[in-house]
Amino acid sequence: MRVEGKVAVVTGGAGGIGAETARVLVREGAKVVIADVVEPAGQALACEIGATFHKHDVTDEQQWQALVGGVIASHGQIDVLVNAAGIEGDLSKGGFDVPLAEWRRVLTINLDGTFLGCRTCLPKMLARGTGSIVNIASIVSGFATPTALAYGASKAAVAQLTRSFAMHGAADDKRVRCNSVHPGVIKTRMTDNIITEFGKMQNLTPEQSETAIMSVVPFKVRGTPADVANLILFLASDESAYVTGSEFQVDGGWHVINAG
């Protein structure tokens, strides 16, 4: 029960890393609010694990105010925010000629959504003097993404945003922590799509594409959502009470080589 009694909000909690994070936090004692635009899957997961579901568009400032206000009204506090909502975008249009509308769509969800979550929850946490924000960035925030310009730029910005919010969380002797988690090739719908699209660009089958991508990763295999969720659990718990403004890679060692 490593987060017993804590109240956690998980965006993008209906699937992938967000869903596994919700499961882990509930298992370890937290009261979890799953926030996602995908209502059927989110409702089903909430019923399955004993969480609460809230249909939520992370790009809408008013919806953030309503979500946070509702959580405070129901539970009296927010201890943990996990900003896991995100998209890879249309990778068939991911190069330097990415349409402006597509660029804005990816940046709005991945970056604006994370910013709004941090900005809305931080004052509630500061009022209590404690809390933990975990932003999901990506391993690609550290190197070039010529076929996914918007996605790479958005995740690099999330990492920088995290460091800045960590400074706000430490003001006036407060202990509101803000850290970023950088997954590599994790077994999710998003990376399935990335692998398939990469294969199309290189005239490879999805199986050949995965083999080619994983050949540059020291562990050679894809990670699981649980690999990421267990790290998020640590950052959500009091075990990481002296950790803020840090980046945590969950990538099978990809970041230690010339992944670009």
ZINORWO-V700589 format. One record per backbone hydrogen bond with DSSP energy under -0.5 kcal/mol. CO is the residue of the C=O (numbers start at 1). NH is the residue of the N-H. Records with the same first field share a line. If there is no record, write none. Layout:
CO->NH, NH
//
This chain:
1->4
2->238
3->6
6->8, 31
7->79, 80
8->33
9->11, 82
10->13, 35
11->84
12->15
15->18, 19
16->20
17->21
18->22
19->23
20->24
21->25
22->26
23->27
24->28
25->30
26->29
28->3
29->5
30->32
31->8
32->34, 52
33->10, 35
34->36, 54
35->12, 13
36->56
37->39
38->42
39->43
40->44
41->45
42->46
43->47
44->48
45->49
46->50, 51
52->34
54->36
56->58
57->60
59->61
60->64
61->65
62->66
63->67
64->68
65->69
66->70
67->71
68->72
69->73
70->74
71->75, 76
72->76
79->132
80->9
81->83, 134
82->11, 84
83->136
89->91
90->93
91->94
94->149
95->98
99->103
100->104
101->105
102->106
103->107
104->108
105->109
106->110
107->111, 112
108->113
111->115
112->116
113->117
114->118
115->119
116->120
117->121
118->122
119->123
121->125
122->126
123->127
124->128
125->128, 129, 130
129->175
131->177
132->81
133->135, 179
134->83
135->137, 181
138->141
139->142
140->143
145->148
148->152
149->153
150->154
151->155
152->156
153->157
154->158
155->159
156->160
157->161
158->162
159->163
160->164
161->165
162->166
163->167
164->168
165->169
166->170
167->170
168->171
169->176
170->173
171->174
175->131, 177
177->133
178->245
179->135
180->248
181->137, 183
182->250
183->139
184->186
185->223
186->188
188->192
189->193
190->194
191->195
192->196
193->197
194->198
195->199
196->200
197->201
198->202
199->204
200->203
205->209
206->210
207->211
208->212
209->213
210->214
211->215
213->216
214->217
216->218
217->220
223->187
224->227, 228
225->229
226->230
227->231
228->232
229->233
230->234
231->235
232->236
233->237
234->240
237->240
238->241
240->243
242->244
246->180
247->249
248->182
250->184
251->254
252->219
253->256
254->257
257->259
//
